[in-house]
């Protein structure tokens, strides 16, 4: 969905879908843009959300898992990881990605992946759904989570 705006995304009836937004707080500007985009898209689809702030991307999987086990239908994980001069970027990126994948598989519930792995701050600003951004990765992650939850709901209650 690269560059897709809300008007270009398919409409999904997300009514009744409860979404936990697990939002990393590292990098205020980019994180806020991701969260705003996710919440706009969830509202547009008719789902509801609750935000669970976490310090950074490393903490996303454990809170997403807890939220899904507590009864949420989907999670949206939002975070910002910017490459630096140490291997820290690789460790945190791998832990967040692998952890969130495991959460989705273990719980059988979708996790929208809105974790930006960036070489520099400008890449994040371009992808965070801010005024002038080329992409809205928070909205895209939310759309993926809600659409998948709707699909799973249909599989559990066949027509």
N, C-alpha and C positions, 0 to 999 in steps of 0.2 A: 504494500500500500504506500509505497514511497511517494511522498508529496500529496497524498490524498487528503482532501478536506472533508469535513463532515457531510457535505452535500454529495460527495462522490462515494462515500461508504454506503453499503447496502443498509436498508432499514431492517432491524431485527426487533421483534417484540420482546423486550426484556422485562415486561411486567412480572412482578413476583420474584425476580432474581435479586438476591442480596449479595452485594460485592464488598469485600474487605479490601480497602486500598492500603497497602503497606508501603509507606513513603519514607525513604531515606532522607535525612535532613542535611546531608553534606552538600554544600554549594547552594546557598539560599536561592539565587536567581533561577538557576536551571531547575532545581527541585520544585520550586513554586510553579514554574511553567508546566512541568510534567503533571503535577497534581491538578492544576486548573484544567488542563486538557482532558485528563481522565475523568474528572467530575462532570465536565460539560457533556462528554460522550455518554457516560452512564445515565445522566438525566435525559439526554436526547433519546436514548433507547428505552426509557421507561423503567429502568432498574433503580435500585436504591443502593447507597453506599455508606460506609463508615470508614473514617481514616484512622489508621494506627501508625503514628510516627515512630521511626527507629533512627538510631544515630547515623547509620551508613548502610551500604549495600551488603556487607557481611552478615548483618542481622536480619535481612529480609526473609530467608527461608524459614527460620524457626518461628517467626511471628505469622508468616503466611500459613504455615502448617497448623499452628494453634487456632487461627481464625477459621480455617476450613473445617477443622475437627470440631469447632464450636457451633457449626451449622451454617456458615456462609456458603453460598452456592459457587462462588468464584473468588479469586483473589487477583489483584493487580499489584505487581511489585514494581516500584519506581525507585531508581537510584542513579547516581552519577559517579563514575569512576574515571579519573583522568590519569593518563600515563605519566609517570615521573621517572626519575633516574635510578630507581631501585626495582627489584622484582616484586614489590608489594602489589603493583597493578595486576600482574599475572595471577598472584595468589587470590586476591579478592575477586577478580573477574571470574576465575574458575570456580571458586567456592560459591559465589552467588548463582552462577549459571547452573552448575551441577546440583546445587542444593534445591533450587526452584524446580528443576526438572524432576528431581526425586520427590518433592512435595506433590507435584501434580500426579505422578504415577502412583505414589503411595496412597493418596487420598481419593484418587479417581475424579478429581475436580480440577477445572482449568485454572491456570495461573498465567495471566497476561504478563508478558515480559517487557517491561519498560525500563530496563537498566541500560543506560548509555555508557558504553565503553569508548573512551575518547582519547585522542592524541593531544588535544588542547581544548581550552575553554570555548573557543569560537565554534568548534564542532557541536558542542552542547547547546549553545545559544541558537545555532541554526536548526536544531532538531527538537527543541523544547516547546514549540507552540507559542513562543513569545511573539509580540508584534515584530514583523519582519522575518520571522523564522520560515525556513523552506519546508519544514516538516513538523508534525505534532505527534511525537512518539508516545506521549501520555494517552492521547485519545486513541491512537492505534492499538496500544496494549489493552485499554479498556474495552474497545470494540471486540478484539479477539477473545477476551475473557467472557464477555456477555454472550457473544454469538456461540461460543463453544458450550457455555452453560445451557443455552436454549437447545442446542443440538442434543446434549446429554439428557436434558429433561424429556425430549421427544423419544429418545431411546428407552427411557425408564417407564414411560407411559405411552405405549404405542397406540395409534389411532384405531 
